[in-house]
Amino acid sequence: MNFSLINWPAVFVAAISGFALGGLWYSPILFAKAWMADSKLSQDEIKQGNKGKIFGFTGIFLLIMAANLAAFLASPATTAAWGAQAGCLAGIWTFCAIAIVGLFEQKTWRHILINGFYSLLSLTLMGWILGLWR
């Protein structure tokens, strides 16, 4: 792997795409109500959360995910299609990890699917951005 082939602005944009997708995914437009019910969280509990900690660490983790994916895609032959495919494959891996943890935590399948598909779609989008922006 050639780190000089990593496009760092693309890594940052890919990480931001994870925030954007998460904002939509976990919004009232899509899955907020179901996710909150299955997480056993109320709107008040969510409002009381430490936003700096939550969003700060989320940003760090999204950057790590995007940089890790970029390292795997650090090749002149990488295309948007290959980036999306690699991101999807990484997403399947994380989906399985989320499912395993969710099963042991006795979460509902709906909860597992909401979180798992967010991970799968966000990594696919990240890979597409990284591949597109070569």
Salt bridges, closest charged atoms under 4 A:
ASP38 OD1 - ARG110 NH2 2.74
